[in-house]
Amino acid sequence: MKRLLFDTNILLDAFFRWREPAFEKEHKAAVALLDAVSQGKAIGLITPATMATVVHYLQRLETTIGAEQVARVVERLVEMMEWAPMLPEHFLGALRSPIKDIEDAAQYLAAKSAGRLDGIVSRDKHFKGKVPQVYTAAQALRSIKK
């Protein structure tokens, strides 16, 4: 079973339908990938930094969807995902990483130190060529169905 680090943008794609029609495919793929994780077809891994960002955006929706729905989404994510703790050494290592975004580099290092990592699911281009395997949500979905 693949163990995949979810970048923040993939979770935001799943929870929010962006106004641009071009993101509809990304939304559907991200939702399907989270469904696959919830069904035990893959292991999803997140960091506290990703969760904090997702919670921030979900709380902005409280007036639209309600605090109870936000709480359910947060609880479900906490239950279904594995967590990669972020430590000071991950940030220090990120400063020397070929990944130029320090937060992303720290998350990658945290995920690597938390056990086997089969890839990162992200729309960000700066991971390509810097880590062993980067998937879009659609690519990750196809890879776990093999």
C-alpha positions in Angstrom: 0.0 0.0 0.0 1.4 3.4 -1.0 2.2 5.9 1.7 1.7 9.4 0.3 2.4 12.9 1.8 -0.5 15.2 1.0 0.6 18.8 0.2 -1.7 21.5 1.4 -3.0 22.4 -2.0 -4.4 18.9 -2.6 -6.5 19.1 0.6 -7.7 22.6 -0.3 -8.6 21.3 -3.8 -10.7 18.5 -2.2 -12.5 20.8 0.2 -13.0 23.9 -2.0 -14.4 24.2 -5.5 -12.3 27.0 -7.0 -14.1 29.4 -9.2 -12.1 28.6 -12.2 -13.5 25.7 -14.3 -9.9 24.5 -14.9 -9.7 23.3 -11.3 -12.8 21.1 -11.5 -10.7 18.1 -12.5 -8.2 18.7 -9.6 -11.2 18.9 -7.2 -12.7 15.6 -8.3 -9.3 13.8 -8.3 -8.5 15.1 -4.8 -11.8 14.1 -3.5 -11.4 10.6 -5.0 -7.9 10.3 -3.6 -9.2 11.1 -0.1 -11.9 8.6 -0.6 -9.3 6.0 -1.5 -7.4 6.8 1.7 -10.6 6.5 3.8 -11.2 3.1 2.2 -7.7 1.9 3.2 -6.4 1.7 -0.4 -3.5 4.1 0.4 -2.0 5.7 3.5 -2.3 9.5 3.6 0.3 11.4 5.5 0.1 15.1 6.6 2.0 17.5 8.8 0.8 19.8 11.5 1.6 22.7 9.1 -0.7 21.4 6.5 -3.5 20.7 9.0 -3.2 24.3 10.4 -3.6 25.8 7.0 -6.5 23.6 6.1 -8.3 24.4 9.4 -7.6 28.1 8.8 -9.5 28.0 5.4 -12.2 25.7 6.8 -12.9 28.2 9.6 -13.5 30.9 7.1 -16.4 28.8 5.8 -18.1 28.5 9.2 -20.7 31.2 8.3 -21.5 29.2 5.2 -21.4 25.6 6.2 -21.5 25.9 10.0 -19.1 25.2 12.8 -20.4 21.6 13.3 -19.6 20.7 9.7 -16.1 22.2 10.0 -15.5 20.2 13.2 -16.6 17.0 11.4 -14.2 17.6 8.5 -11.3 18.3 10.9 -12.2 15.2 13.0 -12.3 13.0 9.9 -9.0 14.2 8.7 -7.4 13.6 12.1 -8.8 10.0 12.1 -7.9 9.0 8.6 -4.5 10.5 8.1 -1.1 9.6 9.6 0.9 12.4 11.0 4.5 13.4 10.4 5.7 15.5 13.4 7.7 18.6 12.4 10.8 19.1 14.4 13.4 21.9 14.5 15.9 19.8 12.6 13.5 19.5 9.7 13.5 23.3 9.3 17.3 23.4 9.6 17.6 20.7 7.0 15.2 22.6 4.8 17.6 25.5 4.6 20.1 23.2 2.9 17.5 21.4 0.7 17.3 21.6 -3.1 13.6 22.4 -2.5 13.6 26.2 -2.4 10.3 26.6 -0.4 11.4 26.1 3.2 8.0 25.0 4.5 7.6 22.4 1.8 11.2 21.1 2.3 10.6 20.9 6.0 7.3 18.9 5.4 9.1 16.6 3.0 11.9 16.0 5.6 9.3 15.4 8.3 7.5 12.9 6.2 10.7 11.1 5.3 11.7 10.8 9.0 8.3 9.4 9.9 8.8 6.2 8.0 8.5 5.0 4.4 7.4 7.6 1.9 6.3 6.5 -1.5 5.7 10.0 -2.9 4.2 13.5 -2.5 0.9 14.5 -3.9 1.0 18.1 -4.9 0.3 20.6 -7.7 3.4 22.5 -6.9 6.1 22.4 -9.6 9.0 23.1 -7.3 9.1 19.5 -6.0 9.8 18.0 -9.4 13.3 16.7 -9.8 14.0 17.4 -6.1 12.2 14.4 -4.5 11.9 10.8 -5.7 8.2 10.7 -6.7 5.7 13.6 -7.1 2.1 12.9 -8.1 -0.8 15.0 -9.0 -4.0 13.8 -7.3 -5.1 12.0 -10.5 -1.7 10.4 -11.0 -1.7 9.2 -7.3 -5.1 7.8 -7.8 -4.0 5.8 -10.9 -0.9 4.6 -9.1 -2.9 3.1 -6.2 -5.4 1.4 -8.5 -2.6 -0.6 -10.2 
